[in-house]
């Protein structure tokens, strides 16, 4: 795997785990506990969904002409990146209505599924244009656990000082990946 592929993989992992970081940060700010076992289960589900989507994308890549797969991958990554940026700006005025004090397994798995919905499109788009899928899934699993723990700790530690929404960063990462997919 060359250095450009590694950089693309890191950007993809950052994009996919940014939502998890933001959610965990919000839970930390609201003093909601996220047990480590639940964080692991959440990331196992999210990585399984991502892996399935990447596998589907790589199967599609084998069926479609090379030029089509590159453009389709670009469109999927670019579309999800734009969606994330627009949703950040659209939800800026919305307020949180419900606070929980402890995240249970069922809530965690539901949250993991919701956080994984965009991974389906991103995974298919990535499978169309990039190799190294197994490393992406493993990296996403490990990074997901790390960013959720870090997000919670950072949110909990800075809850009185900082309450910022960083979800727009994942959109930027996906747009960079989309542009990078055009360059090969």
C-alpha positions in Angstrom: 0.0 0.0 0.0 1.5 3.3 -1.1 1.6 6.5 1.0 -1.3 8.1 -0.9 -3.5 5.1 -0.2 -2.5 5.3 3.5 -3.4 9.0 3.5 -6.8 8.3 1.9 -7.4 5.6 4.4 -6.6 7.9 7.3 -8.9 10.6 5.9 -11.7 8.1 5.5 -11.3 6.8 9.0 -11.3 10.4 10.3 -14.4 11.2 8.3 -16.2 8.0 9.6 -15.2 8.5 13.2 -15.8 12.2 13.4 -19.5 11.8 14.2 -18.7 9.3 16.9 -16.3 11.8 18.4 -18.9 14.5 18.3 -21.6 12.3 19.9 -19.2 11.1 22.6 -18.1 14.7 23.2 -21.7 15.7 23.7 -22.3 12.8 26.1 -19.2 13.9 28.0 -20.4 17.5 28.2 -23.8 16.3 29.5 -22.1 14.0 32.0 -23.6 10.8 30.4 -21.5 7.8 31.1 -20.5 5.6 28.1 -19.3 2.2 29.4 -16.3 0.8 27.5 -18.1 -2.4 26.7 -20.9 -0.5 25.0 -18.4 1.6 23.1 -16.7 -1.6 21.8 -20.1 -3.1 20.8 -21.1 0.1 19.0 -17.8 0.1 17.0 -18.2 -3.6 16.2 -21.6 -2.9 14.7 -20.4 0.2 12.8 -17.3 -1.5 11.4 -19.4 -4.5 10.3 -21.7 -2.2 8.4 -18.8 -0.4 6.9 -17.1 -3.7 5.9 -20.2 -4.9 4.3 -20.7 -1.7 2.3 -17.0 -1.7 1.2 -17.4 -5.3 0.1 -20.5 -4.4 -1.9 -18.6 -1.5 -3.5 -15.7 -3.6 -4.5 -18.0 -6.2 -6.0 -19.7 -3.4 -8.0 -16.3 -2.2 -9.1 -15.6 -5.6 -10.7 -18.8 -5.4 -12.7 -18.5 -1.8 -13.9 -16.0 -0.2 -16.3 -13.1 1.5 -14.6 -14.1 5.1 -15.6 -17.6 4.6 -14.2 -16.4 3.3 -10.8 -14.2 6.3 -10.3 -16.9 8.8 -11.1 -19.5 6.9 -9.1 -17.2 6.7 -6.1 -16.5 10.4 -6.4 -20.2 11.2 -6.5 -21.0 9.1 -3.4 -18.1 10.5 -1.4 -18.7 14.1 -2.6 -22.5 13.8 -2.0 -22.1 12.5 1.6 -19.4 15.2 2.3 -21.7 17.9 1.1 -24.6 16.4 3.1 -22.5 16.5 6.3 -21.5 20.1 5.7 -25.0 21.2 4.9 -26.5 19.3 7.9 -24.0 21.0 10.2 -25.2 24.5 9.0 -28.9 23.5 9.0 -28.9 22.1 12.6 -26.9 25.0 14.1 -30.0 26.6 15.5 -31.6 23.4 16.9 -31.4 22.8 20.7 -30.9 19.4 22.4 -34.2 18.4 24.0 -33.3 15.2 25.8 -30.5 14.4 28.2 -29.6 10.9 29.4 -27.4 10.1 32.3 -26.2 6.6 31.3 -26.0 5.0 27.9 -27.3 1.4 27.9 -26.5 -1.3 25.3 -29.7 -1.0 23.4 -29.4 2.8 23.1 -25.7 2.4 22.2 -26.5 -0.1 19.4 -29.3 2.1 18.1 -27.0 5.1 18.1 -24.3 3.0 16.4 -26.7 2.0 13.6 -27.7 5.7 13.1 -24.1 6.7 13.0 -23.4 4.0 10.4 -26.1 5.0 7.9 -23.7 7.3 6.0 -21.0 4.6 6.2 -23.1 2.5 3.8 -22.7 5.1 1.0 -19.2 6.0 2.0 -18.2 2.3 2.1 -19.7 1.6 -1.3 -18.0 4.6 -2.7 -14.7 3.6 -1.2 -15.0 0.0 -2.4 -15.5 1.4 -5.9 -12.3 3.4 -5.9 -9.9 2.1 -3.3 -8.1 -1.0 -2.1 -7.1 -2.1 1.4 -10.6 -2.6 2.6 -9.7 -4.9 5.5 -7.3 -2.4 6.9 -10.0 0.3 6.7 -12.5 -1.7 8.6 -9.9 -2.6 11.3 -8.7 0.9 11.4 -12.2 2.3 11.7 -13.0 -0.1 14.5 -9.9 0.8 16.6 -10.0 4.5 15.8 -13.8 4.5 16.6 -13.1 3.2 20.0 -10.3 5.6 20.5 -12.2 8.7 19.3 -15.3 7.8 21.3 -13.2 7.5 24.5 -11.3 10.6 23.7 -14.4 12.5 22.8 -16.1 11.6 26.0 -13.1 12.5 28.1 -12.6 15.8 26.3 -16.3 16.7 26.6 -16.4 15.7 30.2 -13.2 17.6 31.0 -14.2 20.8 29.1 -18.0 20.8 29.7 -17.8 24.2 31.5 -15.5 25.8 29.0 -16.3 24.5 25.5 -19.4 23.3 23.8 -18.7 23.2 20.1 -20.1 21.1 17.2 -17.3 19.7 15.2 -19.4 17.5 12.8 -18.5 19.7 9.8 -15.0 18.2 9.9 -16.2 14.9 8.7 -17.8 16.6 5.6 -14.5 18.3 4.8 -12.6 14.9 5.1 -15.1 13.3 2.7 -14.8 16.1 0.2 -11.0 15.7 0.3 -11.4 12.0 -0.3 -13.8 12.6 -3.2 -11.3 15.1 -4.8 -8.5 12.6 -4.2 -10.4 9.8 -5.9 -10.4 11.9 -9.1 -6.6 12.0 -9.1 -6.2 8.3 -8.8 
